[in-house]
Amino acid sequence: MAVNNSLTTKKNKGGLTAYLSNEAVRDNINKVVGGANGPRFISSIISAVQATPAIQECTPQSILSAALLGESLKLSPSPQLGHYYMVPFNNSKIGGKEAQFQIGYKGYIQLAIRSGQYRKLNVVPIKEGELISYDPLSEEIEVKLIDDEVAREKAPTIGYYAMFEYVNGFRKAIYWSREKMEAHALRYSKGYAAKKGYTFWEKDFDAMAMKTMLRQLISKWGVMSIDMQTALVSDMAVIGEDRSVNYVETEDYAEPVAQIEEPKQEAPVVSDQAAEQNSDDVSAILFGGQS
């Protein structure tokens, strides 16, 4: 079901509400999340879509498929939590936008913790002046962190370090220079190479770099739970109704997407009007009222 890009935001949102109101769609939702969790799940989708205007123009099916995948992994679509994102993508084949599933580095951390195999798991940017030495053979790193957290935050990043230790004592660590990460981003993100200002790499390079470090570390040496395997395979793909994964080129992102940096303050409180509208949308979906 394609959405005409000329539609207004309100109409597109209404299109999603109408799609979620379909009985077959509701049955599919209930099979994944369970009837009791249906209202919470639907509300989470609506809230996430409201937070990212460009997503409102994506096909309802691609939004739902991405959200169902996130739900099956027990991850939240909330931008404040940063577990995963629904990223708008221009699909010329359908003449409209689709929502791409993209897991955040915090989502990888959540999945790793749940496996129960990790005693330690960490990823951190290394700032200018902090790195003393790194031995790739022994994987030993020596750093002297900047004591002043504010000054450290402002200091240029020169590299990235990630490590894990299993409960059985096995340990693995990797270090990438900022230059190596830059080369990786240019190779795998054509949108970033174009430097148009809309990719996650441009909005928060460190967050994307930390995700890349965890992905490299866990996919090569980590314990791969079923959920972790699913996340790795589905990352940066448009999810089909049959759970198929369709990888897309990032240079076709249509508009700036939701930022992925850590929120500088507590999540904003939803206004009474927005909360009431959200409640009306959920009621319309569940009980057939008008949105």
C-alpha positions, 0 to 999 in steps of 0.5 A: 500500500503506497502513500502519495507524497502529496498528501498532508501530514494529517491525511498520512497519519489518518492513512496509518490509523485506517490501516491499523484499523483493518481487521486482518491487520489487527489480527496480525498485531495480536498474533505478535504482541497478544491482545492485551498488549495491542493498545500499548503497541499501537500507541507506541507506533503512533507516538513514534510516527508523530515524533518524526514527520517524514515517517508519516509519509511512509507506507503504513505496511512498512511502518507496521512491519518495522514496528512488529520486528522491533516488538518481537525483539522487545525493543522500543521505538521511542527516540528517547530510548534509542533502541531502534528507528524507523527511517524514511526511504524513497522507493522509486519502484513504488513511487513513495516512501517506506520505513527502514528498520535501523537498530541503535547501539543501545538496542544491541546492548539490550539484546546482548544483556538479555542473552545472559552471556556477558559479564562486561560490555562497553563501547566508548569514544577515545578523545584527543590526548587520551590514548597512550597505546593499543596493542592489537595482538594482545588487545591491551589498551592504555588510556588516560581519560580526561577528568573533566567530563564537560571538557572531555565531551568537547574534545575531538574524538580520535578513535573508538574502543569496544570490549566484552567479557563473557561470564566464563572469562573469555574476553575480546576487544577492538580499537578503530581509529577515527580515520578507519571509521570515516573510511567505513562510513564512506564505503557503506553509506552513500548518503554520508559520502554525498554529505547532504546533511541528513544521514545519522552519520552526519547528525551524530557520528560517534553514536553511529561509530559506537553501533558499528563497533558493537556490530563488528565485535559481537557479529564476529566474536560474540554469542549470537542469540536468535534475537541478536541474529535477527537484529543483525540480519534486519538492520538497515532493511525494509521489512516485508509483510512476510518478514523478508528483508530488503536492503536499501541504498542510504543515498535515497533518504528523502528528508532529515530523520530523527536525531539519535544523539542522547537526549540532553534532558528528560523526555518531553511531556506529551501535551494534554491535546496530543495525549487525547489525540493519541488516545482517540487514534487507539480507540478508533483502531480498536473500536472502529470510531472516527479518528 
